[in-house]
Amino acid sequence: MRLGALEAGGTKMVCAIGDENGEIFERVSIPTETPEITMPKLIAYFKDKDIEALGIGCFGPIDLNRNSETYGYITTTPKLAWANYNIVGVLKEALLVPVGFDTDVNGSALGEATWGITKGLENSMYITIGTGVGAGIIANGKLLHGMLHPEGGHLLLSKHPDDSYEGKCPYHRTCLEGLASGPAIEARWGKKGIELAGQKEVWELEAYYIAQALVDYIMVLSPQRIILGGGVMHQEHMMPLVREEVKRQLAGYIRTKELEDMEHYIVLPSLNDNQGIMGALKLAVNEYQLEK
């Protein structure tokens, strides 16, 4: 099959052509501006590529309820130009192919579950920690949606006793995104994370908040493996700190073979930053099969 994949982010739109085996033939990156500027460029890219279906992993919130009048819309996004925008409808009308649709982080979770480090597991999570924080969840072999889709980046946390920072999230202040995202690090310490690499206290505090969220996810979702992606996790010393802090906060309450092997339980992505595009290819395959 010849498939289109779109990883729709707030800064850039990554467009690619690939197949049902996750192989990527070509890709381009288009800046995310307004729909009036960006959408014609996306359509022009895919229009002459002879694709049989398109998969989209999109920033959100988005409407994934197929019975809803606004299915396929970007909804209450803070990227105001894209609020209440029918991205699926516009692309489907222009390209005349099936269009699969999910959140960008669910796309990454699906890519890893199909071809990567969570392949063969019925229950897993992909969490991205960068400019924002998001969580994609595979539950009983399927992407978890519910009434909307997981917004795991906005899990409410208890602040560290020594942390006086009020929190970056305009909605919740002290959610995971508000306390541990890249912008939160910069606002708390006055420098970008890359400039703070040698300051141990920065990353110990970061690990405290990430681990607290992971313990909550473990208690509620019981994933068999957790993937941590995003720019914050590019700090090489983060993963050992997070694993140790998860152990400390779990306090021995749950004992499983997975948790006894933390190095294989909390892991980095395995698909060379292609997990989002590969997940979009899988979304395209799934939608093609659904409509045929």
N, C-alpha and C positions, 0 to 999 in steps of 0.2 A: 504493500500500500504506500501511497504518497500522501503524507499528512502535513498539515500546518500546525505550528505551535506558537502560542503567544504568551509570554510572561509579562504581564502588565503591571508595572511598578509605578510608584509615584514620581520617580525621577526619569526612568527610561522604560521603553517598551522593547523587549527583546523578541524578535520575530525569527522563526526558524522553519526549515523544511526537514522532515525526517521520515522514518517509517515505523511500522508496528513493533520492530525489535529494539526500539530506542536509539537507533543510529541517526545521527544528525548530519545532514548533507551540507547545509549552509545556514548562516544566520546573519542578521543585521541588528543594530541597535538604533532606535529612533527616540529622540527626546520626548518626554511626556509634557506636552503643553496643554492647550485647551482641546476639547474634542473637535472643534472646527478646524484646527490646524493639524492635529495628530491623526485623526481617523482616516482622512483621505490618503495619508502616507501608508498607513497599515493596509488599507484596501488595495492600494496600488502595488504594494509588495506581493500580497498573496494572489492577486487577480490572475496573473498569467503563469502561476506555478502548477496548474493542473492537480490541485489537491483534492482528495476525496472526502476529507473532513478536517475540521479545525478544533483544537483544544485550547482553552484559555485558563490560565491561572492568574487571578486578578486581585489587586488590592481591594480592600473593602471598607466598610461592610457591603455585602452584596446579597441579592435575593436568590436563594437556591430552591425555593419552593415551586415546583412545576405547576401547582394549582393556583399560584398567585398571579394577579394581573401584572405584577412587576417582576415576574421571573426573568432573570438575565440582566437585571438592572444593577448598576452600582448605586447604592442608596444614600445613606447618611454620612458619606465620607467627608472628612475635613478638607479634602481637595475640592473646594466648592465648585469649580468649573465642571467637575465630573459628577456632582450630586444628582441623583435621580436620572442617570443616563442609561439608556437601553443599549449597552454595548453588544450583547448577544444578538439582539434584533437587527441592529444596523449591519453587523458583519454577516449575519445569515442572509439578509436580503441582498447584500452586495455580492456575496460569493456563491450563494445557492448550494451550500453544502451543510451537512450536520455540524453543529457547533457544541462541543462539550464545555462545561463551565464550572469552575470552583474557585476557592480562594487560592492565592499564590502559595501560601504555606501548606494548604492541603495538597496542592500540586507537588510540592517538594516531598511531602510525606508519601504520596503515591509513587513518585519516581523512585524513591529509595525502597519502598515496599515491593515494587515490580522488578527492579534491576539491581538494587543496592544492598545495603547492610541490614535492612529489616526484611529482606525477601524470605518468605516462608513462615513469617510470624503472623499470628492472627491479630495481635494487639500491640501497637507501637505508637510512638509520638515523634514528631519533628517540631522542634522549637527554634525559631530564628530570633536572635538577639542582636539588634543593630540600631538603625535609626528609629525603628519601632520594634515591638515584640509581638510575635504571633505564634500560634500553636496549631499544627495539623495533627489529626488523630485518626488512626486506623483502629476500629473496634469491631471485633468478630469478622475480620477480613474485609471490612468496608469503610469508606470514609465516613466519619461521623458528622452529621448535619444537625439533627434535632429541629427546633423551631426556626433556627437561622443557620448558624455555623459556629464552631468554637471561637471564642474571643479570649483565649487563654493568656494573652498578654496583659489583660486587665484584671487578672486575679488580684484580689486585695491582700496586702501583706502587712505584717507587724513590723514596725520600724526597729532598726538596731538601736539599742539604748544610747549609743554614742553618735548617732547620725542626726544632725540638726536640719538637714536639707528637707524642704517642704514637699518636694516631689514635682515632677515635670508634667504629668498628665493633666490637661485642663479639665477633665471630667472627674477623675478619682484621686488625683495627687499621688497617693501612696500605693498604687497598683504596681505590678511587676514592671510594666513599661515606664511608669512614672519614677521608679527608683533605680532601674538597672539598664535602661536603654542607653545608647551612645549619647544622645542629647542630655540625658540625666547626669551621666558621668561628667560631661563638659560643664554643665551648669553647677554641679556640686563642687567641683575641684578647680574650675576656671581654666581648664586646658582640655584639649581633645585627648581621648584615650591613648592614641599613639604617642603623645608627648608624656604620658604618665607611666610608661611601660616599667620603669624601674622603681616605682613607688608601691611597695608591698601592701600598704594599708588600703590603697585604692581597690586592689583586686581581691583582698580578703573581704572587704565590705561587699563588693560585687558578688563574690561567691556566696556570701551569707544570704543575699536576696534570691539569687538564682536557685540555690539549694532549698530555700524555704518553699519556693514555688514547686520545685520538683517533688518535694515530699508531699505536698498537697495533691499533685497529679498522681503520684504513686498510690496514695491512700484512696483516691476516688476512682481512678481508671485502671490501676494495676497493669500498666504496660509491661510488655516483655523486654522492651529495649527503648531507650530514649536517645534521640539524636539532637545535638545542640549545634546549630549553625548560626550564621550572621557574623558581622564584623567584630563584635565584642569577643567572640570565641576565637578570633585569629590571634589573640594574645596566648602564646604558648603555655604560659604558666597557669591559665585559667582552669583547664580541665582537671588537673590534680587537686586544685583547691576546691572545686565544686564537688568532686567525688568524695573527698574527705568530709566536707561540710554536710553533704547528704547523709553520710553514715552517722555523723554526730547528731544531726537533728532527728533522724529516724529512731535513734536511741535503742536499737535492737528490738523494736516492737514487731517488725516483720522480718522473718527469716526465710529466704528462698535461695536457691542455687544461683539465681540471677544476681541478687544483691550481694552475694558473697564474692562475685567476680565483677567488681565495679568497672574495671577497665573494658569489659565487653558489654556492660549494661548501659552506661552513659558514654556515648561515643560521638565522634565528629562525622559529618557527612562523608560518603564514600564515592561520590560520582563526579568529582572534580568540578564542582559548582555547576554541573549540568542537571542536577536533580529537578529543578523547576521546569526546565524545557522538556526534559524526558517525561516528567509527570504530565505536562500538557499534551504530549504525544499520546500518552495512555488515555487521557480524557477524550481525545479525538477518536481513538479506537473504540472506546466504550460507547460514545454517542453514535458512531457509525453503526455499530452492532445493534444498538437500541432502535434506531430508526429503520434499519433494514429488516 
